[in-house]
Amino acid sequence: ISCWNALQSLLSSMKQACEILTRDPEGGAARIPFETFSFLYSYLATIDGEISKTETKVFLLEIKEQADKYSGMVLIRHF
């Protein structure tokens, strides 16, 4: 359960990061480049310590597949 809580907390942080870093207008899709998303997610997952490197890698591969359909941009709805 603690890993689930860690993941939920991390995803909440990533949602906030997308909303802060996006160039979309307020209320928009809050898109950010995959490279930025990947860097932040990996960094925060490492600090948290409860999400394995394998879980991080699998998650980011899934997000990249979605981002590739949107010119390399991650949307909040992707996660």
Z-matrix of the N, CA and C atoms (Angstrom, degrees):
N
C 1 1.466
C 2 1.516 1 110.87
N 3 1.332 2 117.98 1 -37.44
C 4 1.466 3 119.19 2 -178.72
C 5 1.527 4 111.59 3 -63.41
N 6 1.329 5 117.01 4 -34.26
C 7 1.470 6 119.51 5 176.92
C 8 1.530 7 109.84 6 -65.76
N 9 1.336 8 117.27 7 -39.61
C 10 1.468 9 121.54 8 177.29
C 11 1.518 10 109.80 9 -61.82
N 12 1.334 11 116.70 10 -44.01
C 13 1.469 12 120.53 11 178.38
C 14 1.519 13 110.82 12 -63.35
N 15 1.315 14 116.57 13 -39.87
C 16 1.460 15 120.76 14 178.92
C 17 1.523 16 110.03 15 -63.09
N 18 1.330 17 116.53 16 -43.08
C 19 1.463 18 120.63 17 179.82
C 20 1.526 19 110.37 18 -64.38
N 21 1.325 20 117.61 19 -44.99
C 22 1.461 21 120.68 20 179.59
C 23 1.528 22 110.79 21 -61.55
N 24 1.308 23 116.85 22 -41.56
C 25 1.459 24 121.63 23 178.56
C 26 1.530 25 110.57 24 -64.40
N 27 1.322 26 116.14 25 -42.17
C 28 1.468 27 120.88 26 179.35
C 29 1.528 28 110.45 27 -64.62
N 30 1.326 29 117.13 28 -43.52
C 31 1.467 30 119.96 29 179.76
C 32 1.520 31 111.32 30 -65.76
N 33 1.319 32 116.81 31 -35.03
C 34 1.465 33 120.40 32 175.75
C 35 1.529 34 110.02 33 -64.31
N 36 1.317 35 116.65 34 -41.96
C 37 1.468 36 121.19 35 177.48
C 38 1.524 37 110.72 36 -63.67
N 39 1.337 38 116.82 37 -39.26
C 40 1.457 39 120.54 38 -179.97
C 41 1.528 40 110.66 39 -67.73
N 42 1.318 41 117.29 40 -36.57
C 43 1.467 42 120.40 41 177.10
C 44 1.529 43 109.24 42 -61.44
N 45 1.326 44 116.02 43 -45.27
C 46 1.462 45 119.54 44 178.95
C 47 1.521 46 111.06 45 -63.38
N 48 1.329 47 116.74 46 -40.65
C 49 1.468 48 120.41 47 179.17
C 50 1.528 49 110.52 48 -61.75
N 51 1.331 50 116.64 49 -42.47
C 52 1.470 51 120.05 50 178.35
C 53 1.523 52 110.62 51 -61.31
N 54 1.318 53 116.23 52 -43.27
C 55 1.462 54 120.18 53 -179.08
C 56 1.531 55 111.80 54 -65.63
N 57 1.320 56 116.68 55 -32.81
C 58 1.469 57 121.18 56 -179.81
C 59 1.526 58 111.30 57 -78.45
N 60 1.323 59 117.27 58 -41.68
C 61 1.462 60 121.69 59 -171.59
C 62 1.526 61 115.00 60 -88.87
N 63 1.319 62 117.80 61 -13.74
C 64 1.463 63 119.94 62 -176.18
C 65 1.521 64 112.13 63 -66.10
N 66 1.318 65 114.05 64 155.74
C 67 1.463 66 120.33 65 171.58
C 68 1.526 67 110.41 66 -102.17
N 69 1.343 68 115.90 67 0.89
C 70 1.458 69 120.47 68 177.31
C 71 1.522 70 109.55 69 -69.74
N 72 1.336 71 117.12 70 152.44
C 73 1.466 72 119.38 71 176.41
C 74 1.526 73 110.15 72 -64.69
N 75 1.319 74 116.04 73 156.64
C 76 1.460 75 120.63 74 179.32
C 77 1.523 76 109.76 75 -55.64
N 78 1.326 77 115.21 76 135.18
C 79 1.457 78 120.50 77 -177.42
C 80 1.522 79 113.04 78 87.56
N 81 1.337 80 116.54 79 -2.98
C 82 1.462 81 121.37 80 179.38
C 83 1.523 82 111.46 81 -81.24
N 84 1.311 83 116.02 82 -165.28
C 85 1.465 84 122.38 83 -175.10
C 86 1.530 85 113.49 84 -71.61
N 87 1.322 86 118.18 85 -13.95
C 88 1.477 87 123.23 86 -179.23
C 89 1.528 88 110.83 87 57.40
N 90 1.330 89 115.73 88 47.83
C 91 1.463 90 121.09 89 179.76
C 92 1.528 91 111.01 90 -75.29
N 93 1.340 92 114.88 91 143.59
C 94 1.465 93 120.89 92 170.06
C 95 1.528 94 107.51 93 -138.35
N 96 1.337 95 117.33 94 155.47
C 97 1.464 96 119.89 95 179.08
C 98 1.534 97 111.47 96 -61.20
N 99 1.334 98 115.95 97 144.12
C 100 1.465 99 120.28 98 179.53
C 101 1.521 100 111.16 99 -55.74
N 102 1.321 101 117.47 100 -39.59
C 103 1.468 102 120.18 101 -178.19
C 104 1.529 103 110.78 102 -59.16
N 105 1.307 104 117.14 103 -41.60
C 106 1.463 105 121.64 104 178.48
C 107 1.517 106 110.14 105 -66.65
N 108 1.328 107 116.61 106 -46.98
C 109 1.463 108 121.48 107 179.34
C 110 1.518 109 110.43 108 -58.59
N 111 1.324 110 116.04 109 -48.36
C 112 1.460 111 121.91 110 -177.74
C 113 1.526 112 111.37 111 -60.49
N 114 1.326 113 116.53 112 -44.94
C 115 1.461 114 120.95 113 179.30
C 116 1.535 115 110.74 114 -60.40
N 117 1.319 116 116.42 115 -50.22
C 118 1.471 117 120.24 116 -178.15
C 119 1.524 118 111.94 117 -64.42
N 120 1.334 119 116.33 118 -45.52
C 121 1.466 120 120.10 119 -179.14
C 122 1.529 121 110.49 120 -61.22
N 123 1.322 122 117.10 121 -47.29
C 124 1.468 123 121.08 122 -179.89
C 125 1.519 124 111.00 123 -60.84
N 126 1.319 125 116.39 124 -43.96
C 127 1.462 126 121.23 125 179.85
C 128 1.528 127 110.98 126 -61.55
N 129 1.327 128 116.62 127 -49.81
C 130 1.462 129 120.05 128 -178.29
C 131 1.531 130 112.09 129 -66.81
N 132 1.328 131 117.33 130 -36.67
C 133 1.466 132 120.50 131 178.18
C 134 1.529 133 110.66 132 -65.19
N 135 1.327 134 116.61 133 -37.80
C 136 1.468 135 120.89 134 178.08
C 137 1.523 136 110.81 135 -65.80
N 138 1.309 137 116.86 136 -43.73
C 139 1.471 138 120.94 137 178.75
C 140 1.520 139 110.44 138 -62.84
N 141 1.328 140 116.93 139 -42.43
C 142 1.460 141 121.49 140 -178.93
C 143 1.519 142 110.64 141 -61.02
N 144 1.326 143 116.52 142 -46.33
C 145 1.455 144 121.20 143 175.98
C 146 1.520 145 115.45 144 82.01
N 147 1.323 146 119.35 145 -8.60
C 148 1.465 147 120.92 146 -178.59
C 149 1.524 148 112.44 147 -98.96
N 150 1.313 149 117.17 148 -8.71
C 151 1.457 150 121.82 149 178.93
C 152 1.529 151 107.25 150 -105.45
N 153 1.328 152 115.89 151 120.70
C 154 1.463 153 119.78 152 -174.28
C 155 1.524 154 111.58 153 -69.35
N 156 1.318 155 115.08 154 160.28
C 157 1.463 156 120.38 155 177.18
C 158 1.525 157 110.39 156 -62.50
N 159 1.330 158 116.24 157 -35.85
C 160 1.461 159 120.21 158 178.70
C 161 1.518 160 110.64 159 -64.93
N 162 1.329 161 117.29 160 -45.37
C 163 1.469 162 121.10 161 178.40
C 164 1.526 163 110.28 162 -61.47
N 165 1.315 164 116.27 163 -40.89
C 166 1.464 165 120.82 164 178.87
C 167 1.525 166 110.41 165 -62.78
N 168 1.319 167 116.70 166 -45.83
C 169 1.466 168 121.33 167 -178.95
C 170 1.527 169 111.24 168 -62.02
N 171 1.329 170 117.19 169 -45.76
C 172 1.468 171 121.58 170 -179.71
C 173 1.523 172 110.28 171 -62.87
N 174 1.332 173 116.71 172 -45.30
C 175 1.454 174 120.91 173 179.69
C 176 1.525 175 110.82 174 -60.03
N 177 1.331 176 116.83 175 -46.65
C 178 1.462 177 120.03 176 -177.99
C 179 1.528 178 112.43 177 -66.90
N 180 1.324 179 117.81 178 -31.99
C 181 1.467 180 120.18 179 175.29
C 182 1.530 181 110.50 180 -64.57
N 183 1.333 182 116.17 181 -40.79
C 184 1.469 183 119.95 182 178.03
C 185 1.527 184 110.82 183 -65.07
N 186 1.324 185 116.09 184 -42.18
C 187 1.465 186 120.38 185 179.50
C 188 1.528 187 110.19 186 -65.54
N 189 1.334 188 116.97 187 -39.50
C 190 1.471 189 120.38 188 179.85
C 191 1.523 190 110.65 189 -62.70
N 192 1.327 191 117.32 190 -39.81
C 193 1.462 192 120.13 191 178.05
C 194 1.526 193 110.46 192 -58.78
N 195 1.318 194 117.02 193 -42.29
C 196 1.465 195 121.32 194 178.05
C 197 1.528 196 110.61 195 -68.18
N 198 1.328 197 116.59 196 -45.65
C 199 1.468 198 121.16 197 -177.69
C 200 1.528 199 111.29 198 -61.72
N 201 1.332 200 116.31 199 -35.91
C 202 1.469 201 119.85 200 179.98
C 203 1.532 202 111.72 201 -61.26
N 204 1.316 203 117.19 202 -25.99
C 205 1.470 204 121.54 203 178.01
C 206 1.529 205 111.66 204 -78.07
N 207 1.338 206 116.06 205 -12.19
C 208 1.469 207 121.62 206 -177.71
C 209 1.520 208 110.79 207 -124.79
N 210 1.320 209 115.86 208 45.88
C 211 1.469 210 122.63 209 177.43
C 212 1.524 211 113.29 210 55.36
N 213 1.330 212 116.37 211 36.12
C 214 1.460 213 120.93 212 176.93
C 215 1.514 214 114.73 213 80.48
N 216 1.335 215 116.62 214 13.16
C 217 1.466 216 120.62 215 -178.59
C 218 1.526 217 110.35 216 -103.58
N 219 1.335 218 115.64 217 138.17
C 220 1.462 219 122.19 218 176.39
C 221 1.520 220 108.15 219 -94.91
N 222 1.320 221 116.28 220 131.22
C 223 1.450 222 122.71 221 174.96
C 224 1.519 223 108.47 222 -107.49
N 225 1.306 224 117.13 223 149.88
C 226 1.463 225 121.19 224 -178.92
C 227 1.529 226 110.34 225 -55.22
N 228 1.303 227 117.95 226 -37.19
C 229 1.462 228 119.95 227 -177.55
C 230 1.540 229 112.31 228 -66.41
N 231 1.323 230 117.72 229 -13.70
C 232 1.463 231 120.86 230 177.23
C 233 1.523 232 112.37 231 -69.88
N 234 1.309 233 115.91 232 -19.62
C 235 1.458 234 118.22 233 178.72
C 236 1.496 235 109.34 234 -131.40
